[in-house]
């Protein structure tokens, strides 16, 4: 997800620093981290509660 945002930023805006593109990259990283946490929580529920 973050790689896709980074490539889009390079294509559309260029290599100069832009605050919103940095925020988009951070939010993409947050989304990936949350998906890992949810996956771990689901596996813990499957293994220990069933």
C-alpha positions as CSV (number, residue, x, y, z in Angstrom):
1,X,0.0,0.0,0.0
2,X,2.8,2.4,0.9
3,X,4.7,1.6,-2.2
4,X,1.7,2.4,-4.3
5,X,1.3,5.8,-2.7
6,X,5.0,6.5,-3.1
7,X,4.9,5.6,-6.8
8,X,1.9,7.8,-7.4
9,X,3.6,10.7,-5.6
10,X,6.7,10.3,-7.8
11,X,4.5,10.2,-10.9
12,X,2.1,13.0,-10.2
13,X,4.0,15.4,-7.9
14,X,7.7,14.7,-8.3
15,X,10.5,14.3,-5.9
16,X,10.0,17.5,-3.9
17,X,8.7,17.3,-0.3
18,X,5.0,17.6,0.1
19,X,3.3,17.5,3.5
20,X,0.1,15.7,2.4
21,X,2.1,13.0,0.6
22,X,4.0,12.3,3.8
23,X,0.7,12.1,5.7
24,X,-0.7,9.7,3.0
25,X,2.4,7.5,3.4
26,X,2.0,7.5,7.2
27,X,-1.6,6.6,7.0
28,X,-0.8,3.8,4.5
29,X,1.7,2.4,7.0
30,X,-0.9,2.7,9.8
31,X,-3.4,0.7,7.7
32,X,-1.0,-2.1,7.1
33,X,-0.1,-2.2,10.8
34,X,-3.7,-2.3,11.8
35,X,-4.4,-5.2,9.4
36,X,-1.6,-7.2,11.0
37,X,-3.0,-6.5,14.5
38,X,-6.5,-7.6,13.4
39,X,-5.1,-10.7,11.7
40,X,-3.1,-11.7,14.9
41,X,-6.2,-11.0,17.1
42,X,-8.3,-13.3,14.8
43,X,-5.8,-16.1,14.9
44,X,-5.5,-15.8,18.7
45,X,-9.3,-16.1,18.9
46,X,-9.4,-19.1,16.6
47,X,-6.5,-21.0,18.4
48,X,-7.3,-20.3,22.0
49,X,-11.1,-19.8,22.1
50,X,-12.2,-22.7,19.9
